[in-house]
Amino acid sequence: MSLKKAILKSFDSGSYKATIQLIGSYQAYLEGVTVARNLQSGEMVLGRKVAVAVFDEHNANEAVVIAVYT
């Protein structure tokens, strides 16, 4: 498992999934990343920095947004 920094690009409050851009990867976006349910949807503002736990580097379904920060 690794911990990555990313920028929130979109958030779907219905499915609690996000599209993120990993810091340092300006062309690659990860879509359909699960967001931890303890994060309030009001905190999921586009452009905010997020912390992402990545369990498998080759599978976006194995990543979880675990924190939002400024």
Backbone atoms as SQL, in Angstrom:
CREATE TABLE atoms (id INTEGER PRIMARY KEY, chain TEXT, resi INTEGER, resn TEXT, atom TEXT, x REAL, y REAL, z REAL);
INSERT INTO atoms VALUES
  (1, 'A', 1, 'MET', 'N', 0.844, -1.177, 0.000),
  (2, 'A', 1, 'MET', 'CA', 0.000, 0.000, 0.000),
  (3, 'A', 1, 'MET', 'C', 0.886, 1.236, 0.000),
  (4, 'A', 2, 'SER', 'N', 0.432, 2.261, -0.704),
  (5, 'A', 2, 'SER', 'CA', 1.138, 3.535, -0.691),
  (6, 'A', 2, 'SER', 'C', 0.139, 4.665, -0.506),
  (7, 'A', 3, 'LEU', 'N', 0.637, 5.784, -0.058),
  (8, 'A', 3, 'LEU', 'CA', -0.179, 6.967, 0.157),
  (9, 'A', 3, 'LEU', 'C', 0.238, 8.004, -0.864),
  (10, 'A', 4, 'LYS', 'N', -0.728, 8.543, -1.604),
  (11, 'A', 4, 'LYS', 'CA', -0.459, 9.499, -2.676),
  (12, 'A', 4, 'LYS', 'C', -1.226, 10.794, -2.431),
  (13, 'A', 5, 'LYS', 'N', -0.666, 11.889, -2.962),
  (14, 'A', 5, 'LYS', 'CA', -1.367, 13.175, -2.975),
  (15, 'A', 5, 'LYS', 'C', -2.021, 13.337, -4.337),
  (16, 'A', 6, 'ALA', 'N', -3.201, 13.962, -4.333),
  (17, 'A', 6, 'ALA', 'CA', -3.915, 14.175, -5.587),
  (18, 'A', 6, 'ALA', 'C', -4.765, 15.436, -5.487),
  (19, 'A', 7, 'ILE', 'N', -5.316, 15.825, -6.622),
  (20, 'A', 7, 'ILE', 'CA', -6.239, 16.955, -6.702),
  (21, 'A', 7, 'ILE', 'C', -7.587, 16.424, -7.143),
  (22, 'A', 8, 'LEU', 'N', -8.628, 16.853, -6.458),
  (23, 'A', 8, 'LEU', 'CA', -9.977, 16.412, -6.773),
  (24, 'A', 8, 'LEU', 'C', -10.467, 17.116, -8.032),
  (25, 'A', 9, 'LYS', 'N', -10.867, 16.344, -9.036),
  (26, 'A', 9, 'LYS', 'CA', -11.350, 16.900, -10.299),
  (27, 'A', 9, 'LYS', 'C', -12.865, 16.812, -10.421),
  (28, 'A', 10, 'SER', 'N', -13.471, 15.775, -9.841),
  (29, 'A', 10, 'SER', 'CA', -14.928, 15.677, -9.808),
  (30, 'A', 10, 'SER', 'C', -15.334, 14.730, -8.692),
  (31, 'A', 11, 'PHE', 'N', -16.583, 14.899, -8.241),
  (32, 'A', 11, 'PHE', 'CA', -17.099, 14.064, -7.158),
  (33, 'A', 11, 'PHE', 'C', -18.573, 13.798, -7.400),
  (34, 'A', 12, 'ASP', 'N', -18.980, 12.541, -7.281),
  (35, 'A', 12, 'ASP', 'CA', -20.378, 12.141, -7.412),
  (36, 'A', 12, 'ASP', 'C', -20.875, 11.736, -6.036),
  (37, 'A', 13, 'SER', 'N', -21.726, 12.573, -5.440),
  (38, 'A', 13, 'SER', 'CA', -22.199, 12.315, -4.079),
  (39, 'A', 13, 'SER', 'C', -23.152, 11.121, -4.014),
  (40, 'A', 14, 'GLY', 'N', -23.749, 10.740, -5.126),
  (41, 'A', 14, 'GLY', 'CA', -24.641, 9.586, -5.144),
  (42, 'A', 14, 'GLY', 'C', -23.888, 8.273, -5.002),
  (43, 'A', 15, 'SER', 'N', -22.812, 8.138, -5.756),
  (44, 'A', 15, 'SER', 'CA', -22.032, 6.902, -5.716),
  (45, 'A', 15, 'SER', 'C', -20.829, 6.993, -4.791),
  (46, 'A', 16, 'TYR', 'N', -20.524, 8.218, -4.324),
  (47, 'A', 16, 'TYR', 'CA', -19.340, 8.488, -3.499),
  (48, 'A', 16, 'TYR', 'C', -18.073, 8.034, -4.214),
  (49, 'A', 17, 'LYS', 'N', -17.993, 8.412, -5.493),
  (50, 'A', 17, 'LYS', 'CA', -16.819, 8.141, -6.325),
  (51, 'A', 17, 'LYS', 'C', -16.254, 9.466, -6.801),
  (52, 'A', 18, 'ALA', 'N', -14.951, 9.493, -7.069),
  (53, 'A', 18, 'ALA', 'CA', -14.285, 10.721, -7.480),
  (54, 'A', 18, 'ALA', 'C', -13.385, 10.463, -8.678),
  (55, 'A', 19, 'THR', 'N', -13.115, 11.556, -9.385),
  (56, 'A', 19, 'THR', 'CA', -12.058, 11.582, -10.382),
  (57, 'A', 19, 'THR', 'C', -10.956, 12.437, -9.800),
  (58, 'A', 20, 'ILE', 'N', -9.735, 11.905, -9.803),
  (59, 'A', 20, 'ILE', 'CA', -8.612, 12.608, -9.200),
  (60, 'A', 20, 'ILE', 'C', -7.440, 12.668, -10.172),
  (61, 'A', 21, 'GLN', 'N', -6.568, 13.630, -9.930),
  (62, 'A', 21, 'GLN', 'CA', -5.319, 13.755, -10.683),
  (63, 'A', 21, 'GLN', 'C', -4.181, 13.628, -9.684),
  (64, 'A', 22, 'LEU', 'N', -3.378, 12.601, -9.830),
  (65, 'A', 22, 'LEU', 'CA', -2.256, 12.405, -8.925),
  (66, 'A', 22, 'LEU', 'C', -1.247, 13.539, -9.098),
  (67, 'A', 23, 'ILE', 'N', -0.719, 14.044, -7.990),
  (68, 'A', 23, 'ILE', 'CA', 0.298, 15.096, -8.038),
  (69, 'A', 23, 'ILE', 'C', 1.519, 14.560, -8.778),
  (70, 'A', 24, 'GLY', 'N', 2.023, 15.337, -9.714),
  (71, 'A', 24, 'GLY', 'CA', 3.174, 14.920, -10.502),
  (72, 'A', 24, 'GLY', 'C', 2.799, 14.199, -11.783),
  (73, 'A', 25, 'SER', 'N', 1.518, 13.898, -11.960),
  (74, 'A', 25, 'SER', 'CA', 1.037, 13.227, -13.163),
  (75, 'A', 25, 'SER', 'C', -0.006, 14.132, -13.802),
  (76, 'A', 26, 'TYR', 'N', 0.451, 15.071, -14.603),
  (77, 'A', 26, 'TYR', 'CA', -0.432, 16.123, -15.099),
  (78, 'A', 26, 'TYR', 'C', -1.325, 15.704, -16.252),
  (79, 'A', 27, 'GLN', 'N', -1.120, 14.535, -16.798),
  (80, 'A', 27, 'GLN', 'CA', -1.966, 14.092, -17.895),
  (81, 'A', 27, 'GLN', 'C', -2.851, 12.912, -17.527),
  (82, 'A', 28, 'ALA', 'N', -2.561, 12.262, -16.424),
  (83, 'A', 28, 'ALA', 'CA', -3.310, 11.058, -16.059),
  (84, 'A', 28, 'ALA', 'C', -4.325, 11.350, -14.960),
  (85, 'A', 29, 'TYR', 'N', -5.547, 10.916, -15.196),
  (86, 'A', 29, 'TYR', 'CA', -6.612, 11.034, -14.214),
  (87, 'A', 29, 'TYR', 'C', -7.069, 9.629, -13.832),
  (88, 'A', 30, 'LEU', 'N', -7.430, 9.457, -12.581),
  (89, 'A', 30, 'LEU', 'CA', -8.036, 8.201, -12.139),
  (90, 'A', 30, 'LEU', 'C', -9.520, 8.463, -11.942),
  (91, 'A', 31, 'GLU', 'N', -10.351, 7.683, -12.598),
  (92, 'A', 31, 'GLU', 'CA', -11.798, 7.848, -12.510),
  (93, 'A', 31, 'GLU', 'C', -12.408, 6.723, -11.686),
  (94, 'A', 32, 'GLY', 'N', -13.508, 7.009, -11.031),
  (95, 'A', 32, 'GLY', 'CA', -14.226, 5.985, -10.280),
  (96, 'A', 32, 'GLY', 'C', -13.530, 5.559, -9.005),
  (97, 'A', 33, 'VAL', 'N', -12.756, 6.473, -8.416),
  (98, 'A', 33, 'VAL', 'CA', -12.047, 6.162, -7.175),
  (99, 'A', 33, 'VAL', 'C', -13.022, 6.297, -6.009),
  (100, 'A', 34, 'THR', 'N', -13.085, 5.291, -5.171),
  (101, 'A', 34, 'THR', 'CA', -13.971, 5.302, -4.010),
  (102, 'A', 34, 'THR', 'C', -13.530, 6.372, -3.019),
  (103, 'A', 35, 'VAL', 'N', -14.521, 7.038, -2.414),
  (104, 'A', 35, 'VAL', 'CA', -14.269, 8.051, -1.390),
  (105, 'A', 35, 'VAL', 'C', -14.771, 7.502, -0.061),
  (106, 'A', 36, 'ALA', 'N', -13.958, 7.614, 0.975),
  (107, 'A', 36, 'ALA', 'CA', -14.352, 7.133, 2.299),
  (108, 'A', 36, 'ALA', 'C', -15.634, 7.840, 2.738),
  (109, 'A', 37, 'ARG', 'N', -16.566, 7.085, 3.264),
  (110, 'A', 37, 'ARG', 'CA', -17.876, 7.630, 3.650),
  (111, 'A', 37, 'ARG', 'C', -17.814, 8.556, 4.862),
  (112, 'A', 38, 'ASN', 'N', -16.706, 8.556, 5.589),
  (113, 'A', 38, 'ASN', 'CA', -16.605, 9.465, 6.726),
  (114, 'A', 38, 'ASN', 'C', -16.284, 10.892, 6.284),
  (115, 'A', 39, 'LEU', 'N', -15.960, 11.092, 5.004),
  (116, 'A', 39, 'LEU', 'CA', -15.725, 12.431, 4.474),
  (117, 'A', 39, 'LEU', 'C', -17.062, 13.031, 4.053),
  (118, 'A', 40, 'GLN', 'N', -17.354, 14.212, 4.553),
  (119, 'A', 40, 'GLN', 'CA', -18.612, 14.869, 4.215),
  (120, 'A', 40, 'GLN', 'C', -18.581, 15.350, 2.776),
  (121, 'A', 41, 'SER', 'N', -19.699, 15.198, 2.081),
  (122, 'A', 41, 'SER', 'CA', -19.745, 15.586, 0.673),
  (123, 'A', 41, 'SER', 'C', -19.476, 17.081, 0.499),
  (124, 'A', 42, 'GLY', 'N', -19.797, 17.903, 1.491),
  (125, 'A', 42, 'GLY', 'CA', -19.531, 19.336, 1.426),
  (126, 'A', 42, 'GLY', 'C', -18.055, 19.673, 1.410),
  (127, 'A', 43, 'GLU', 'N', -17.218, 18.752, 1.866),
  (128, 'A', 43, 'GLU', 'CA', -15.769, 18.946, 1.850),
  (129, 'A', 43, 'GLU', 'C', -15.143, 18.610, 0.504),
  (130, 'A', 44, 'MET', 'N', -15.900, 17.935, -0.337),
  (131, 'A', 44, 'MET', 'CA', -15.377, 17.472, -1.617),
  (132, 'A', 44, 'MET', 'C', -15.523, 18.562, -2.674),
  (133, 'A', 45, 'VAL', 'N', -14.762, 19.626, -2.494),
  (134, 'A', 45, 'VAL', 'CA', -14.781, 20.787, -3.385),
  (135, 'A', 45, 'VAL', 'C', -13.733, 20.587, -4.478),
  (136, 'A', 46, 'LEU', 'N', -14.140, 20.791, -5.710),
  (137, 'A', 46, 'LEU', 'CA', -13.233, 20.595, -6.832),
  (138, 'A', 46, 'LEU', 'C', -11.995, 21.461, -6.680),
  (139, 'A', 47, 'GLY', 'N', -10.844, 20.876, -6.956),
  (140, 'A', 47, 'GLY', 'CA', -9.578, 21.578, -6.853),
  (141, 'A', 47, 'GLY', 'C', -8.870, 21.395, -5.520),
  (142, 'A', 48, 'ARG', 'N', -9.559, 20.822, -4.533),
  (143, 'A', 48, 'ARG', 'CA', -8.920, 20.594, -3.234),
  (144, 'A', 48, 'ARG', 'C', -7.962, 19.418, -3.312),
  (145, 'A', 49, 'LYS', 'N', -6.988, 19.440, -2.426),
  (146, 'A', 49, 'LYS', 'CA', -6.028, 18.347, -2.338),
  (147, 'A', 49, 'LYS', 'C', -6.654, 17.209, -1.544),
  (148, 'A', 50, 'VAL', 'N', -6.348, 15.992, -1.953),
  (149, 'A', 50, 'VAL', 'CA', -6.848, 14.812, -1.250),
  (150, 'A', 50, 'VAL', 'C', -5.692, 13.834, -1.042),
  (151, 'A', 51, 'ALA', 'N', -5.824, 13.036, -0.005),
  (152, 'A', 51, 'ALA', 'CA', -4.884, 11.948, 0.263),
  (153, 'A', 51, 'ALA', 'C', -5.560, 10.663, -0.194),
  (154, 'A', 52, 'VAL', 'N', -4.793, 9.835, -0.892),
  (155, 'A', 52, 'VAL', 'CA', -5.339, 8.621, -1.486),
  (156, 'A', 52, 'VAL', 'C', -4.514, 7.416, -1.045),
  (157, 'A', 53, 'ALA', 'N', -5.173, 6.424, -0.486),
  (158, 'A', 53, 'ALA', 'CA', -4.518, 5.150, -0.168),
  (159, 'A', 53, 'ALA', 'C', -4.638, 4.277, -1.410),
  (160, 'A', 54, 'VAL', 'N', -3.495, 3.821, -1.924),
  (161, 'A', 54, 'VAL', 'CA', -3.463, 3.003, -3.139),
  (162, 'A', 54, 'VAL', 'C', -2.979, 1.605, -2.753),
  (163, 'A', 55, 'PHE', 'N', -3.836, 0.625, -2.950),
  (164, 'A', 55, 'PHE', 'CA', -3.513, -0.750, -2.594),
  (165, 'A', 55, 'PHE', 'C', -2.881, -1.516, -3.754),
  (166, 'A', 56, 'ASP', 'N', -3.245, -1.133, -4.988),
  (167, 'A', 56, 'ASP', 'CA', -2.681, -1.763, -6.186),
  (168, 'A', 56, 'ASP', 'C', -2.425, -0.659, -7.204),
  (169, 'A', 57, 'GLU', 'N', -1.175, -0.415, -7.530),
  (170, 'A', 57, 'GLU', 'CA', -0.780, 0.684, -8.420),
  (171, 'A', 57, 'GLU', 'C', -1.388, 0.569, -9.822),
  (172, 'A', 58, 'HIS', 'N', -1.838, -0.604, -10.215),
  (173, 'A', 58, 'HIS', 'CA', -2.327, -0.827, -11.570),
  (174, 'A', 58, 'HIS', 'C', -3.846, -0.936, -11.656),
  (175, 'A', 59, 'ASN', 'N', -4.541, -0.658, -10.546),
  (176, 'A', 59, 'ASN', 'CA', -5.993, -0.821, -10.526),
  (177, 'A', 59, 'ASN', 'C', -6.621, 0.309, -9.720),
  (178, 'A', 60, 'ALA', 'N', -7.281, 1.250, -10.402),
  (179, 'A', 60, 'ALA', 'CA', -7.910, 2.398, -9.729),
  (180, 'A', 60, 'ALA', 'C', -9.018, 1.971, -8.765),
  (181, 'A', 61, 'ASN', 'N', -9.583, 0.787, -8.980),
  (182, 'A', 61, 'ASN', 'CA', -10.619, 0.285, -8.074),
  (183, 'A', 61, 'ASN', 'C', -10.053, -0.092, -6.713),
  (184, 'A', 62, 'GLU', 'N', -8.745, -0.176, -6.613),
  (185, 'A', 62, 'GLU', 'CA', -8.075, -0.517, -5.362),
  (186, 'A', 62, 'GLU', 'C', -7.483, 0.719, -4.683),
  (187, 'A', 63, 'ALA', 'N', -8.088, 1.876, -4.929),
  (188, 'A', 63, 'ALA', 'CA', -7.661, 3.128, -4.303),
  (189, 'A', 63, 'ALA', 'C', -8.838, 3.736, -3.563),
  (190, 'A', 64, 'VAL', 'N', -8.548, 4.478, -2.478),
  (191, 'A', 64, 'VAL', 'CA', -9.590, 5.114, -1.677),
  (192, 'A', 64, 'VAL', 'C', -9.125, 6.510, -1.279),
  (193, 'A', 65, 'VAL', 'N', -9.975, 7.513, -1.513),
  (194, 'A', 65, 'VAL', 'CA', -9.709, 8.859, -1.014),
  (195, 'A', 65, 'VAL', 'C', -9.991, 8.821, 0.480),
  (196, 'A', 66, 'ILE', 'N', -8.980, 9.128, 1.305),
  (197, 'A', 66, 'ILE', 'CA', -9.155, 8.984, 2.750),
  (198, 'A', 66, 'ILE', 'C', -9.144, 10.313, 3.496),
  (199, 'A', 67, 'ALA', 'N', -8.738, 11.406, 2.827),
  (200, 'A', 67, 'ALA', 'CA', -8.681, 12.707, 3.501),
  (201, 'A', 67, 'ALA', 'C', -8.745, 13.831, 2.484),
  (202, 'A', 68, 'VAL', 'N', -9.242, 14.981, 2.943),
  (203, 'A', 68, 'VAL', 'CA', -9.268, 16.213, 2.151),
  (204, 'A', 68, 'VAL', 'C', -8.513, 17.257, 2.950),
  (205, 'A', 69, 'TYR', 'N', -7.660, 18.024, 2.289),
  (206, 'A', 69, 'TYR', 'CA', -6.914, 19.066, 3.006),
  (207, 'A', 69, 'TYR', 'C', -6.665, 20.246, 2.089),
  (208, 'A', 70, 'THR', 'N', -6.232, 21.355, 2.700),
  (209, 'A', 70, 'THR', 'CA', -5.945, 22.563, 1.914),
  (210, 'A', 70, 'THR', 'C', -4.478, 22.875, 1.958);
